[in-house]
């Protein structure tokens, strides 16, 4: 009977919110923003191709330029330009990124306002190679090609304690996106829960509801219903984002990203369970929407701190001591820990510790928030002091 009562209240919240225009519009706007973010990552995330015009003797270095570009991880496409003034106009009109002319040992490059660093390296290498070839050829009994091979093979020895992570940029983008979505969802649905409590008080609907159900059943049903609404919205955004990123080629780590999204959904549920009763409790202290912000703001500020720390600390060094300590604080864990997991900087013991501490905090805050809600939800008139609500 108790479970059925809570389920009926949750179903009422679920049906009411899923059918609202604000939910549909909010989800649509979020999808548009997500699409824009993914497309922007696609255009800015990796090096684009360069189109270089070659004039005169410089046409002979086309193959060398293409090979140098491949070694640098950038596509350099070349075009023959027979008319130098026409090539200059093509550079001015952005049809060409650069125009190269002159003999291979004395190449000259024309650009609009800035020479791409990869192109500079490729051209410098060609010029140096041609100059060295010419000088060595002037020495008798010396194989110029063999000398060039030996010179090219001579490199400084480099050792790495840890190999470079070529996927860190993608992991960081996924982590920061998850942090942002969790922050927005927790704040939005937390505020929605508090405002719903205030609305029921001001319209005295809560008096009718509590005539048939107990306060904790009403609170549990509202938390469960709104939590599922937020979970559905996050799941829709997560699936859409993963699909779009994979289709456009922006995401090359679909398995890791999928796991990060699933962890994000789990931490959303824990975060909402942690903060929901607090939002409901502070909402029950007032009877008018005009008085809502002063009591809701402190809770929102805690989430804002977690959001700001998530962006700054994790982006700087996700494995730092500060990041580890902050991510284990229960009030911050629902936002920080998913970011650490997405970056691969959270070992198993940290995840387990954060889960345990967060669940313990949920039990404590649920008991405390439920007591405040029970004592304050029928209070009408001026704002009820927290001390009085705890009695």
N, C-alpha and C positions, 0 to 999 in steps of 0.2 A: 504493500500500500504506500509506504514511504517512497520507495523508488519510483512508483508510478506517478506520485504527486510531483516529485522533482522532475521527472521526465515530461510531464504535461506542461509545467512552467517553462522548461527549456525549449520544448517544441513551440510554445507560444512566442518566445523571444526569437527563436530561429526563423520561424515563418514570417514574423513581423518585420525583421530586419532584412532578410534576403529579398523581400518583395518591395522594399522601399526604393525610391528613385535615387536617394543618396548612395546606397550600396552599389547600385548598377553604375551610376555615373562615376563614383569613386574608383570602382574596379576598372572601368573603361579608361579613365584618365591615367591610372597607374600603369595599365598596359601600354598606353601611348608613350608615357615617360620611359618605361622599360625598353620598348622598341627603339626609341631615340638613343638611349644609353648604349644598347647593344650595337646599333649601327655606328655610333660615334666611336665605340671601341674598335669596330672593324676598320674604320677609316684612319684612326690615329694609333691603333695598337701596334702595327708593324710597319716596316719600311716599305714605301711605295716604289713603283718603277720610275726610272728617269729616262727622258728622251733627249738624246744628245745629237746635234747636227755636226757632221764632219765635212770640212771643206778642204779642197786642194790635197796636199800630201798627207794630211791628217786622216784621209779616208783609209789609208793603209793600216791604221791602228784599230780598226773596228773590232777585229777578233780579239785582240789583246784587251781592249776595253770591256768587251762582254765577259771575257774570262775573269778579269779583275773584279767585275761586279759580282759574279757568282761566288768568288772567294770571299767577298765581303757580305754575302747574303742579301744582295740587292740586285734587282734586274735593271740592267742598263741597255736600253734600246738605242740603236744608232740609225741615222738617216743621212744620206748623201745630199749635200747642199752645194750646188754648182755655182750659184750666184751669192757672193758674200753679202752685199747689201740686203738681198732678199732674206738671207739667214738672220741678219740683225733684226729685221722686221718680225720674223717669226719668234725670235727671243722676246722682243718687246710685246708681242701679242700672246705670249705664253703658250705658243705652239711647241716651242723647244725650251727645255730647262737650261740648256747651255749650247754654245756654238764653239767648236774647237777647230782651229786652223793652224797652218804652219807645218814645218818639217817635224818628224817624230822626236828629234832631239831638242827641239825648241818650240814646243806646242804653246799656243796661246788660246785662252778660253774667255769667252764673253758670256756674262750672265746678267740677269736683271738687277738684282740687288745683293744677292748672297750666293756664294759658291757652296754647294752641298759638300759636306765633309767627306763622305764616301767617294764622291767623284774626284775631289781633290787628291785623296790618297791614291786612287787608281791612276790618275793622270801623272802624279809625281813619280809613281813606280815605273810607268812607261818611259817617261823622260829620263829617269836615272838609268834604266836598263839600256836605252839607246845610247846615252852618253858613255856609259861604261863599255858597251860593245865597240863603239868607235875608237875609244882610247886603247882598248886591248888589241884591237885589230892592227894598230900601228906598231905593235911589238912583234918581232920575228920569233918564229918557233914557239908560238903560244896559241893554243886552241881557245878562241874567244868563247865558244859555246860551253866548253868544259869549265872554263873559269866562271861563267855566269851561273852554271848549275851549282858549283861549289859555293859561290857567294849566296845564292838563294837558299841553300841548305843550311847555312850557318845561322843558328838561332840561339838565343839565350835560353838556358834551361829553366823551366818554370814548374814549381810544385804547388799543389793545392791540398790544403788540409781537408777541404770539402769542395767538391766540384760545383761550378756555378749552376744555379737553378734557372734554366731557360723558361720555365713555366711560372716563375714567381709573379710576373706581371698579371697573368691570368688569375692566379690564386688570389692575389691582392684585390683585383677587381671584383671577384666573386665574394670575397670576405667583406669588403666594404659595402657591397650591395646588400648582402644579407644583414649586416649591422643596421643599415639605413632602413630596410624594410621592417625589421624587428622593432626598432625604435618607433617608427611611425605607427605600426600596428598596435603596439602596447599602449602608446599615448592616446591614440584615437579611440580604441575600444574601451580603454580604462575610463576616459572622459565620458564616453557614451554610456557606460554603466553608471557612473556617478550622476550624470544628468537624468538618466532614467529613474534613479532612486528619488531624486529631488522632484521630478515631474509627478511621480506617483504620490509623493507626500503632499505637494501643493494642490493636487486635484483630489486628494483624500481617497484615491483608489486603493492605496495600501491598506486602509482600514477595512475595506470590503474583502481584500485578499486575505488579510490576517484573521478574518472571521472564520475562514475555512482551512487555512494552512498555518504552519508554524513559521516564525521568522527565519530560522535557519534553512527551512525547505524552500522558502521564497528566494532567499539569497543564493542558495546552491543552484536552483533552477536558472536564475538570471545569469550567474557566472558560467554555467555550463552552456547555456544557449548562445550567449554572446561570444564565448570562447570558440565554439564551433563555427560561428559566422566568420570570425577572424581567421580561423584555420582554413576554411574553404577559400577565402580570398587569397591568402598567402599561397595555398597549393596551386590555385589557378595561375597566379603570377609566376610561381616557380617553374611550373611545367611549360608555360608560354616562353619564359626567358630561356630555359634550357633548349627548347626546340628551336627557337629563333637563332640562338647563338651557334648551335650545331649546324643548322642549315646554311647560315651565312659564312661558316668557317671561322668565326671569331673565337670559338671555344675549341681547343684541341685536347682538353682534359674532361670529356663528358662524364666519365666514371667518377672522378674525384669531385666534380661539380655537383653531380647527382647526390653523392653521399653528403656533401656540405649542405645542400638544400634540405635533405631529410633530417639532418642534425638541427638545422635552423627551425624546422617545423616542430621538432621535439622541444627545443628550447623556447619556442613561442608558447607552447602549452604550459611549460613550467613557469615561464615568466608571467603569463596571464594569471595562472593560479596563484602566483606569489603576490601580484599587485592588485588583482581584481577585488578581493575582500577589503583591501586598504582603500581603493577608490570608492567602493560602496559604503564603507564605514565613514569616510570623510564627507561623502555626499549626504549621508543620513543626518549629519550635524546641522544642516540648514534646511529651510523650508521654501526658499525662493531661488530661482535660477540666477537672480542678480547677485546672490551671495556665494555662488559656487566657486568662482575663480580663487578667492583667497584661501579656501580650504583644499582645493585641488592642486594649486600651484606647487606646494612643497613636494608632493609625490611626483609631479611632472618634472621638477628640477632634478630629482634623483636619476630619473631616466635620461635626462639631458646630459648629466655628468657622465653616465655610462656611454652615451653616444659619442660625446666629444673625446673621451678617453679612448674609446674604441678606434676612432679614426687616427688620433695622434700617436698613441702608444704602439698599436699594432702595425701601423704603416712604418714606424721608425724601426722597431725591433720586436717582433712578436714573441721572441724567445727570451726577452730580458726578464730580470727579476721583478721589476715593477709590473710588467705585463702579467706575470704568473701570479703575483700576490693579488693584484686587482681583479683578475678573472676568477679568483676563488672567493671573493666577497659575494655573498648570496644576492644582494640587491643589484650587483653589477654583472654577475655571471650570465644571466639570460641574454645579454647583449654582447659581452666581451668573449665568452667562451666559444660561441659559434664562429666568430672571426678567427680565433686561434686554431680551431679545428680545420677551417677552410684553408688556412695557411700551412697546415701540417706542423704546427708548432706546439701542439698540445699532446703530450704523452698520455698513456692510458691512466696513470695514477692521478694526473691533474683532472682529467674528465670525470673519473670516479669520485674524486674528492669534491669537485664542484657540484656534481649531481647530489651527493649525500648532503652537503651543506645547504644546497638550495631546497631540497625536500624537507629538511629539518626546519628551515626558515618558513616554508609554506605552512607547515603544521602550526608553528608558533603564531604567524601572522593571521592565519585563518581563525584560530581560536580567539585572538585579540580583536581582529576586525569583526568577527561574528558577534562578539559580546557588545562592541560599540554599536553595531547595526541593530541588534535586538533591543538595546536600551534607548536608542535615539530615533528609530524609524517612526515612532508614533508621536514624537515630540513636535508640537507646532509652535509657531511664533518665532521669537528671536533665535539667533544661533546658539546652539547648545555647546557649552564648554567641554573639551575633551575629558577633563577631570571628572565632570559630572556624568558623562556618558559611560565612563569606566566603572562607576559605582553600581 
